């Protein structure tokens, strides 16, 4: 029965942990306050190629302009645009504003018909994305009966009016370059190699202080106890044959007590 209860407890712990992980996963995907870019096969999240200054967000409102030029041989019969951006977007096609429905969550997809904005020949999509606490990112998909466009490395990006550069995928790792505050910083293992003697010194001081404090509060003592009565039928009545010694080990709260056996009475002859 005890084993069954233990199994039930383990199963309950696993279920609760699973529910907690599932809730955190749902929160990361849907909460607009968390800067998490969810993967979607219809398009890729794209960014400006250079890492941004971490302190710049608190000074100015940073934006990135993404641009894609494409050609249509004929006027399409259908055109549907799906877009989302981290975290605010101003979208134009051939210089005309694209009206997107109101949304309180930038992680939700906005879909609109843009057939009237397209034309035969060269077309240009421009998406200006604003983000106050992270790099501006764009996710966009345009489907017509002739072509299908998606945000990828074929797009161009300009950060706050800089020169046009090829956009990069948000899923690709980027290292800070020269001029960034965290570029050329110390490496973890190099820092540990330099600072380990200081750690050892502080550890020794802390250990000696702990040892001295515990010795003051838990000194070794020897106590004599008499007339002790046990929970069994045995009773100690002779005080001179009863010796009790209490020992307290340093840095431990375990208490060990030893009782001497009672003196046996001599047999009658």
JOSULMO-V208118 format. One line per field, one symbol per residue. psi: psi as a letter, one per 30 degrees, with the letter a starting at -180 (. if undefined). A space follows every 10 residues. Layout:
psi: ???
//
This chain:
psi: eeeeeeeeee eeeeeeeeee eeeeeeeeef jffkikjkkk fflkkllkek klkeffefel jklkjkkkkl kkelklfkjk kkllljfkkj kkjhfkkkjk lkkfjffkkk klkgeffllk bkkkkkjkkk kfglkkkkjk kkklfeljkl kaffllkkjh gllklkllkf fkkkkkakfk egkglkleee eefffeeeee eeeeeeeeee eeeeeefilk lkkkklhkkl fafkkjfjef gjkkkkkkkk hkgkkkkkkk llkkkkkk.
//
